[in-house]
Amino acid sequence: MMSAQLSHKSKLLLLFLCFFFIQNHETVVAQIASEIDFMIDRSRANDAFWAIQVSDSSGKVLEELNGDNLIRPASNLKLITSGAILDELGEDYRFTTTLYGRGEIVGNRWEGDLIIEGSGDPSINGEFYEDPLFLFEEWYQVLDSLGIEQIDGSIIAYDGLFDDVPYPRGWEWDDLSYYYAPEISALSFNFNVVDLEVVAEGSVGSKPTIRWFPFNTPYVEFLNQQTITPPGTKYNESYRRVLGTNTIILRSTLPQGYYETEPLSVLSPSTYFIDTFSRYLEDSGIRVRGQLIVESDYYSWNTAGMEKLASHTSEPLHKMITWMNRESDNLFAEMLTKKMGSQVYDTQGSTEIGLQVVKDFMHSAGIDTSVVRLRDASGMAPANLIRASDLNLYLNFIKDKPWFDTMYESLSVGGLNGTLGHRFRNSDVSEKFYGKSGFMSGVRTLSGYLTTSSNQQLTVTIATNNYTTSTAHVDWVHERILEFLHNNY
């Protein structure tokens, strides 16, 4: 009798477990619409890892696929970084870069040194100001108004507000020659790059003509090993800065008549800043007789005995955040994060300190940071890991922040501007998706806010990791998913 009772109970338990499994399985399947699942399954990226989460204005999850799995976010990480920066520094924060003098005017000479104190401002460039050399012109005018025609002393750059680590952990060495992976320094000019122009105006087999900004500066050395090929042949790009130097090897092949521009990174941005300043003064009629020196000791730095000659106050932070997010600028993300860490902890800025502030901010949003791995602030390090669901959670969390409007307006608009300006142009979601794209080898991500046909606003996170097909095809699938969401909610 006892055995029969146990057998009966076992059957009931088995039936219950089967029912629970079926119900739970149906819930899992229902998490992602069959139409979206079909799009992915029939795509050429069906063997990649896909993670999707979509939520409504209340935060309720509407669609989910692998949302609680870790992904490499690429530049979608900038969404979180920029939120932390706005939260800590404030929308109207401004940087001040100061020119000091240590000496005196004797006749038409400045007997002593000029010192430039870097504040971590990433915006001393031609995108924020009409002339990239504007600051050097302003400071030349100050010195000229004092009757100074010669500097009998050194020009000193103080960049100790940040540590001397030029790159975050995990950046790949073959990226380091290019504009999107420049060295990070508290004293920055022209995105820490030289702007190369290449004109294939010679005969086939000859070398193209090169020139570069600023004023063909000898701060860098170009080894022009490029070749002009017949018209109609393919352009093949090859640029490489020899690491640890300012020697840049050019080995591209360019069809006759081709014109190419490429911003290329430089070694020691602080030295680049004062080297350019010195050459600008020389070209403008003020001789510099001393050396160019970089000082980086944060703990011994003080301005006692210095005279403030001039200072530059930057545009407000919200403009920098807009540039950072719309153009996906890695330099801005890394510099602003180091600055934030320095400001919060009142110490020398470093990537690690800045990322700790970012993680604290993520924790305040309800994200379990014990499973998050951050190596940089920009998302370029392949080792960064975060859940797709946490990205989505974060985007809903910040809606109540006083700076949310600034964040929202900083996002690219599909089919209109920024890194999404060329996407979704002939789509139902054109100008209806405000968001951020992300890309690195094998990784494509897309996160932001979609206004649907029924005028709902959805929060969308889509991540495709480990794909081997073309990025254009992955973009096509992402667009189809957004269109489905737009037309069905």
Legacy VTK file of the C-alpha trace (Angstrom):
# vtk DataFile Version 3.0
C-alpha trace
ASCII
DATASET POLYDATA
POINTS 489 float
0.000 0.000 0.000
2.825 2.367 0.926
4.530 1.634 -2.395
1.360 2.366 -4.328
0.935 5.708 -2.524
4.484 6.733 -3.369
3.946 5.755 -6.965
0.795 7.881 -7.125
2.547 10.863 -5.535
5.457 10.443 -7.915
3.086 10.571 -10.858
1.473 13.736 -9.538
4.884 15.297 -9.007
5.953 14.300 -12.496
2.795 15.797 -13.986
3.380 19.035 -12.047
6.979 19.283 -13.223
5.967 18.616 -16.813
3.273 21.301 -16.592
5.737 23.764 -15.030
8.327 23.042 -17.694
5.824 23.495 -20.502
4.541 26.756 -19.053
8.058 28.042 -18.424
9.197 26.955 -21.859
6.287 28.761 -23.470
7.213 31.887 -21.510
10.802 31.740 -22.761
9.695 31.247 -26.375
7.230 34.121 -26.061
9.938 36.483 -24.876
10.993 37.246 -28.433
8.509 37.656 -31.252
8.568 34.835 -33.772
9.017 37.399 -36.541
12.239 38.698 -34.959
13.437 35.166 -34.295
12.772 34.349 -37.958
14.734 37.406 -39.141
17.757 36.321 -37.125
17.471 32.647 -38.026
17.293 33.362 -41.759
20.093 35.939 -41.713
23.720 35.296 -42.603
24.547 36.088 -38.972
22.372 33.315 -37.524
25.415 31.626 -35.996
26.436 34.786 -34.111
25.385 35.546 -30.533
22.305 37.787 -30.392
20.976 39.614 -27.359
17.885 41.815 -27.497
15.787 43.586 -24.915
12.917 45.948 -25.596
10.890 47.681 -22.897
8.027 50.158 -22.840
7.890 53.581 -21.190
7.157 52.013 -17.804
10.160 49.698 -18.033
8.085 46.577 -18.699
10.031 44.142 -20.872
8.195 43.452 -24.141
10.788 41.507 -26.100
13.823 39.638 -24.877
16.427 37.286 -26.267
19.472 36.401 -24.149
18.997 39.666 -22.293
20.711 38.475 -19.129
23.776 37.216 -20.965
26.987 39.179 -21.118
27.844 41.003 -24.326
30.682 43.137 -25.610
28.927 46.521 -25.847
31.447 48.358 -28.041
30.572 52.078 -28.121
27.164 51.523 -26.524
29.205 51.763 -23.328
29.486 55.513 -23.996
25.806 55.804 -23.062
26.654 54.829 -19.509
29.939 56.744 -19.402
28.331 59.985 -20.559
25.548 59.626 -18.004
28.051 59.251 -15.172
29.983 62.286 -16.432
26.849 64.443 -16.618
25.770 63.258 -13.172
29.100 64.078 -11.543
30.355 67.156 -13.394
27.067 68.763 -14.456
25.828 69.906 -17.846
27.402 73.358 -17.569
30.856 72.346 -16.353
33.684 74.138 -18.179
37.415 73.488 -18.389
40.061 76.156 -17.895
43.464 75.903 -19.591
45.861 78.505 -18.225
48.993 80.202 -19.523
51.333 81.274 -16.734
54.571 83.227 -16.786
57.469 82.765 -14.401
59.805 85.658 -15.028
59.613 89.284 -16.122
59.627 91.550 -19.133
62.962 93.156 -19.894
62.735 95.434 -22.897
61.104 93.369 -25.635
62.028 90.025 -24.060
60.349 87.726 -21.577
63.126 86.535 -19.310
61.757 83.363 -17.833
59.472 80.470 -18.652
55.958 80.151 -20.003
53.922 77.385 -18.362
50.706 75.866 -19.674
48.522 74.027 -17.167
46.408 71.312 -18.746
42.939 70.800 -17.269
41.849 67.734 -19.243
39.941 69.741 -21.868
39.476 67.545 -24.984
37.865 70.304 -27.055
40.848 72.441 -28.134
40.343 71.608 -31.799
38.735 72.734 -35.036
35.368 71.089 -34.401
34.579 73.289 -31.405
36.321 76.393 -32.769
36.550 77.584 -36.352
40.351 77.624 -36.327
42.137 74.693 -34.632
45.000 77.088 -33.849
42.686 79.636 -32.217
44.201 79.308 -28.741
47.755 79.842 -29.956
46.612 82.943 -31.797
44.882 84.273 -28.664
47.973 83.715 -26.557
50.241 85.189 -29.207
48.079 88.332 -29.125
48.472 88.521 -25.334
52.269 88.264 -25.556
52.416 90.691 -28.483
50.312 93.233 -26.566
52.953 93.134 -23.838
55.600 94.058 -26.400
57.301 90.657 -26.178
59.360 89.672 -29.211
61.485 86.953 -27.643
61.100 84.278 -24.962
64.395 83.795 -23.121
63.217 80.696 -21.327
61.432 77.407 -21.784
57.860 76.565 -22.660
56.618 74.078 -20.085
53.560 71.837 -20.327
52.031 70.611 -17.082
49.946 67.510 -17.749
50.057 65.924 -14.298
46.307 66.194 -13.720
46.167 62.791 -15.437
48.468 59.845 -14.890
51.100 58.968 -17.486
49.295 55.889 -18.855
48.486 56.871 -22.460
45.973 54.113 -23.238
43.335 52.153 -21.331
43.928 48.450 -20.865
42.921 46.285 -23.772
43.210 48.645 -26.726
44.618 46.713 -29.666
48.043 47.757 -30.936
47.031 47.990 -34.601
44.446 50.675 -33.737
46.965 52.978 -32.093
48.074 54.756 -35.284
44.599 56.078 -36.000
42.467 59.010 -34.837
40.058 56.798 -32.913
42.830 55.499 -30.608
45.039 58.498 -29.725
47.079 58.892 -26.565
45.229 60.367 -23.581
46.739 63.441 -21.931
45.553 66.272 -19.687
46.852 68.706 -22.304
45.295 68.035 -25.681
45.294 69.730 -29.077
43.593 68.816 -32.377
42.332 65.456 -31.028
46.012 64.504 -30.519
46.445 63.816 -34.221
48.049 65.314 -37.313
45.759 65.604 -40.326
47.368 64.014 -43.374
46.343 64.803 -46.958
47.435 62.584 -49.832
47.017 63.633 -53.473
47.759 61.075 -56.189
48.566 63.731 -58.784
51.736 62.211 -60.281
52.353 59.563 -62.890
51.541 55.885 -62.381
54.286 54.262 -60.320
55.384 57.516 -58.655
54.729 58.653 -55.081
51.698 60.810 -54.308
52.090 64.281 -52.821
51.557 64.594 -49.072
50.956 67.522 -46.749
49.652 67.727 -43.221
48.202 69.979 -40.559
49.499 71.847 -38.610
51.851 73.513 -41.127
53.668 70.310 -42.163
55.082 70.171 -38.650
58.382 68.327 -38.280
57.044 67.027 -34.956
56.157 63.948 -36.996
58.185 62.221 -39.703
56.365 60.648 -42.637
58.031 57.876 -44.629
56.153 58.156 -47.900
56.345 54.696 -49.449
53.008 55.024 -51.244
52.443 54.267 -54.916
50.129 55.733 -57.536
48.321 53.034 -59.504
46.343 53.263 -62.787
42.956 55.026 -62.720
40.105 52.743 -61.737
42.192 50.471 -59.543
41.294 49.958 -55.905
42.533 52.237 -53.130
44.342 50.230 -50.457
45.013 52.048 -47.194
48.146 51.414 -45.154
49.263 53.740 -42.352
51.341 52.746 -39.350
52.996 54.841 -36.678
56.039 53.077 -35.254
55.000 52.742 -31.621
57.048 54.814 -29.217
57.985 57.255 -31.994
56.489 59.927 -34.214
57.613 58.139 -37.363
54.627 57.263 -39.547
55.018 54.825 -42.426
52.712 55.337 -45.418
52.328 52.356 -47.750
48.952 52.933 -49.386
48.307 52.399 -53.084
46.111 55.060 -54.648
44.569 55.253 -58.133
45.744 58.215 -60.165
43.759 61.349 -59.276
42.678 59.997 -55.868
42.492 62.330 -52.856
42.685 60.948 -49.325
42.645 62.455 -45.833
43.526 60.626 -42.638
44.020 61.885 -39.061
46.928 59.974 -37.488
47.885 59.852 -33.823
51.019 61.351 -32.309
53.326 60.411 -29.465
53.188 62.628 -26.343
50.256 65.007 -26.927
51.555 67.442 -24.286
54.819 67.861 -26.171
52.838 68.164 -29.401
50.823 71.002 -27.825
53.809 73.083 -26.759
55.793 72.238 -29.896
52.920 73.602 -31.997
52.593 76.651 -29.730
56.310 77.358 -30.009
56.274 77.076 -33.796
53.185 79.289 -33.962
54.946 81.978 -31.933
58.011 81.727 -34.164
55.888 82.029 -37.320
54.120 85.038 -35.793
57.339 86.879 -34.949
58.123 85.861 -31.343
61.372 83.904 -31.018
61.604 81.100 -28.466
65.137 80.542 -27.190
64.520 77.926 -24.517
63.547 74.265 -24.365
60.249 72.448 -24.522
59.629 70.654 -21.215
56.803 68.466 -19.894
56.146 68.341 -16.151
53.887 65.580 -14.840
54.359 65.406 -11.065
50.870 65.892 -9.685
51.925 65.947 -6.037
54.591 68.633 -6.338
52.735 70.924 -8.731
51.853 74.425 -7.547
51.566 77.814 -9.192
53.324 79.825 -6.499
55.522 82.468 -8.062
53.697 82.300 -11.378
51.784 85.106 -13.036
48.583 84.260 -14.881
48.963 85.727 -18.357
45.892 84.275 -20.022
43.366 81.493 -19.711
40.931 79.708 -21.964
37.514 78.584 -20.754
35.913 75.809 -22.758
32.406 75.434 -24.099
30.023 73.793 -21.572
30.180 70.054 -20.966
26.828 69.322 -22.615
28.300 70.285 -25.991
31.164 67.863 -25.421
28.744 65.076 -24.506
26.826 65.710 -27.720
30.036 65.445 -29.736
31.137 62.365 -27.817
27.887 60.459 -28.365
26.917 61.574 -31.866
30.402 61.102 -33.279
31.366 58.259 -30.921
34.593 60.003 -29.973
36.874 57.751 -27.920
39.285 60.527 -26.927
36.458 62.560 -25.371
35.129 59.526 -23.502
38.513 58.655 -22.010
39.581 62.214 -21.164
36.252 63.131 -19.590
36.305 59.929 -17.532
39.793 60.625 -16.201
38.702 64.185 -15.409
35.619 62.902 -13.602
37.706 60.520 -11.496
40.097 63.317 -10.586
37.224 65.599 -9.633
35.322 63.040 -7.550
38.306 61.683 -5.637
40.389 64.884 -5.610
43.430 63.083 -6.923
45.327 62.476 -10.136
42.980 61.222 -12.806
43.343 57.698 -14.128
41.220 55.324 -16.158
40.796 53.014 -13.175
39.577 55.795 -10.863
37.222 57.136 -13.517
35.792 53.688 -14.192
35.145 53.221 -10.498
32.909 56.304 -10.624
31.162 54.815 -13.664
30.576 51.521 -11.842
29.252 53.352 -8.778
26.816 55.156 -11.058
25.777 51.857 -12.642
25.180 50.424 -9.171
22.898 53.353 -8.347
20.860 52.406 -11.436
20.279 48.938 -10.008
22.899 47.150 -12.105
24.747 44.240 -10.510
28.281 45.466 -11.122
29.813 42.241 -9.826
29.207 40.771 -13.299
30.321 43.884 -15.197
33.848 44.165 -16.570
35.141 47.542 -17.688
38.545 48.146 -19.248
37.901 51.569 -20.774
35.253 54.279 -20.928
34.722 54.344 -24.676
33.913 50.678 -25.315
36.834 50.054 -27.657
38.433 47.387 -25.460
37.142 43.936 -26.474
37.324 42.787 -22.837
34.417 45.006 -21.729
31.391 42.946 -20.682
27.881 43.956 -19.615
24.423 42.421 -19.841
22.141 43.651 -22.603
19.358 43.850 -20.013
21.481 46.178 -17.892
21.985 48.544 -20.821
18.230 48.604 -21.270
17.630 49.055 -17.537
20.066 51.963 -17.493
18.370 53.726 -20.413
15.085 53.626 -18.508
16.711 54.646 -15.216
18.134 57.913 -16.558
14.750 59.184 -17.768
14.193 60.718 -14.323
17.558 62.467 -14.244
17.526 66.274 -14.506
20.036 66.049 -17.348
18.070 63.472 -19.374
17.028 65.989 -22.049
20.702 66.775 -22.617
21.495 63.086 -22.910
18.586 62.444 -25.267
19.548 65.339 -27.534
23.157 64.106 -27.600
22.131 60.870 -29.307
22.373 60.272 -33.040
19.103 60.412 -34.931
18.614 57.625 -37.444
18.786 58.941 -40.995
19.651 62.459 -39.820
22.944 62.941 -37.985
25.955 61.465 -36.220
26.971 57.853 -36.628
23.370 56.932 -37.500
22.998 59.637 -40.115
23.654 57.248 -42.991
21.387 54.501 -41.635
17.572 54.118 -41.787
17.199 56.891 -44.386
14.517 55.119 -46.426
13.014 53.296 -43.485
9.879 53.644 -41.387
12.152 54.430 -38.432
13.966 57.311 -40.128
14.216 60.178 -37.607
12.267 58.082 -35.069
15.199 56.338 -33.421
17.494 58.283 -31.097
20.395 56.127 -30.092
23.969 54.986 -30.163
25.672 52.514 -32.440
28.679 50.439 -31.483
31.240 48.631 -33.597
34.427 46.650 -33.336
35.582 43.546 -35.152
32.770 40.994 -34.853
30.607 43.268 -32.684
27.671 45.473 -33.671
25.397 47.056 -31.081
22.493 49.491 -31.139
20.745 51.037 -28.147
18.351 53.912 -27.683
14.764 55.121 -27.901
12.303 54.296 -30.677
9.030 56.147 -31.281
6.536 53.693 -32.754
3.654 54.125 -35.177
1.246 54.346 -32.222
3.444 57.059 -30.672
4.803 54.855 -27.900
8.417 55.239 -26.914
10.286 51.961 -26.617
13.713 51.467 -25.099
15.698 49.171 -27.385
18.963 47.272 -26.975
20.249 45.026 -29.765
23.661 43.344 -29.663
25.228 41.051 -32.221
28.513 39.509 -31.079
30.911 37.140 -32.842
29.589 37.512 -36.380
31.704 36.806 -39.459
29.407 38.147 -42.174
29.526 41.774 -43.334
28.601 44.528 -40.904
26.273 45.946 -43.566
24.231 42.752 -43.392
24.032 42.899 -39.590
22.916 46.523 -39.886
20.197 45.405 -42.312
18.877 42.897 -39.766
18.953 45.527 -37.009
16.934 47.837 -39.232
14.344 45.124 -39.918
14.001 44.513 -36.172
13.454 48.223 -35.499
10.883 48.400 -38.278
9.015 45.424 -36.808
8.952 47.099 -33.402
7.872 50.399 -34.925
4.957 48.851 -36.823
3.744 46.426 -34.130
3.741 48.529 -30.964
LINES 1 490
489 0 1 2 3 4 5 6 7 8 9 10 11 12 13 14 15 16 17 18 19 20 21 22 23 24 25 26 27 28 29 30 31 32 33 34 35 36 37 38 39 40 41 42 43 44 45 46 47 48 49 50 51 52 53 54 55 56 57 58 59 60 61 62 63 64 65 66 67 68 69 70 71 72 73 74 75 76 77 78 79 80 81 82 83 84 85 86 87 88 89 90 91 92 93 94 95 96 97 98 99 100 101 102 103 104 105 106 107 108 109 110 111 112 113 114 115 116 117 118 119 120 121 122 123 124 125 126 127 128 129 130 131 132 133 134 135 136 137 138 139 140 141 142 143 144 145 146 147 148 149 150 151 152 153 154 155 156 157 158 159 160 161 162 163 164 165 166 167 168 169 170 171 172 173 174 175 176 177 178 179 180 181 182 183 184 185 186 187 188 189 190 191 192 193 194 195 196 197 198 199 200 201 202 203 204 205 206 207 208 209 210 211 212 213 214 215 216 217 218 219 220 221 222 223 224 225 226 227 228 229 230 231 232 233 234 235 236 237 238 239 240 241 242 243 244 245 246 247 248 249 250 251 252 253 254 255 256 257 258 259 260 261 262 263 264 265 266 267 268 269 270 271 272 273 274 275 276 277 278 279 280 281 282 283 284 285 286 287 288 289 290 291 292 293 294 295 296 297 298 299 300 301 302 303 304 305 306 307 308 309 310 311 312 313 314 315 316 317 318 319 320 321 322 323 324 325 326 327 328 329 330 331 332 333 334 335 336 337 338 339 340 341 342 343 344 345 346 347 348 349 350 351 352 353 354 355 356 357 358 359 360 361 362 363 364 365 366 367 368 369 370 371 372 373 374 375 376 377 378 379 380 381 382 383 384 385 386 387 388 389 390 391 392 393 394 395 396 397 398 399 400 401 402 403 404 405 406 407 408 409 410 411 412 413 414 415 416 417 418 419 420 421 422 423 424 425 426 427 428 429 430 431 432 433 434 435 436 437 438 439 440 441 442 443 444 445 446 447 448 449 450 451 452 453 454 455 456 457 458 459 460 461 462 463 464 465 466 467 468 469 470 471 472 473 474 475 476 477 478 479 480 481 482 483 484 485 486 487 488
